[in-house]
Amino acid sequence: MDPGLIAIGAGLAIGLAGIGTGIAQQGAGAAAVGATAEDRKMFGTGIIFMALPETIVIFGFVIAILLYAGMSNFNG
């Protein structure tokens, strides 16, 4: 496989995962701020709900690392 296409795939994995995380955090952040404004005890729950979408970026980063590792083994 072409190393250039692998690099594009790795970039798309991280970029699209970042966009998805931003969209997910948009709603979760607004809800967390609203819940914290009403009840200070909800702060911890809001932080957890803000951290959950970050796993999407971590998955995209792992996929990019796997793609780059496969690119270094390219014998083309």
C-alpha positions in Angstrom: 0.0 0.0 0.0 1.2 3.5 -0.7 2.7 5.3 2.3 1.0 8.6 1.3 -2.4 7.0 1.5 -1.6 5.6 4.9 -0.5 9.0 6.1 -3.7 10.5 4.8 -5.7 7.8 6.6 -3.9 8.5 9.8 -4.6 12.2 9.5 -8.2 11.6 8.8 -8.5 9.3 11.8 -7.2 12.0 14.2 -9.0 14.9 12.4 -12.4 13.3 12.2 -12.2 12.0 15.7 -11.4 15.5 16.9 -14.4 16.9 15.1 -16.6 14.3 16.5 -15.3 15.0 20.0 -15.9 18.7 19.6 -19.5 18.1 18.5 -20.1 15.7 21.4 -18.5 18.1 24.0 -20.7 21.0 22.7 -23.8 19.5 24.2 -22.2 17.9 27.2 -20.4 21.1 28.2 -23.5 23.2 28.0 -25.4 20.6 30.1 -22.6 20.3 32.6 -22.4 24.1 33.1 -26.2 24.3 33.5 -26.3 21.5 36.0 -23.4 23.0 38.0 -25.1 26.4 38.1 -28.2 24.8 39.6 -26.4 22.4 42.0 -22.7 22.6 42.9 -22.7 18.9 43.8 -23.1 18.1 40.1 -19.6 19.4 39.2 -18.0 16.0 39.4 -20.6 14.4 37.2 -20.2 17.2 34.7 -16.4 16.6 34.6 -17.0 12.9 33.9 -19.4 13.7 31.1 -16.9 16.1 29.6 -14.1 13.5 29.8 -16.2 10.7 28.1 -16.1 12.2 24.6 -12.3 12.5 24.8 -12.0 8.7 24.4 -13.1 9.2 20.8 -9.9 11.1 20.1 -7.8 8.5 22.0 -9.2 5.8 19.7 -8.4 7.9 16.6 -4.9 8.5 17.9 -4.4 4.7 18.5 -5.6 4.0 14.9 -3.2 6.6 13.6 -0.3 5.0 15.5 -1.2 1.6 14.2 -1.3 3.0 10.6 2.1 4.7 11.0 3.6 1.5 12.5 2.3 -0.4 9.5 3.8 2.3 7.2 7.3 1.8 8.7 7.1 -1.9 7.8 6.3 -0.9 4.2 8.7 -2.7 1.8 7.6 -1.0 -1.4 
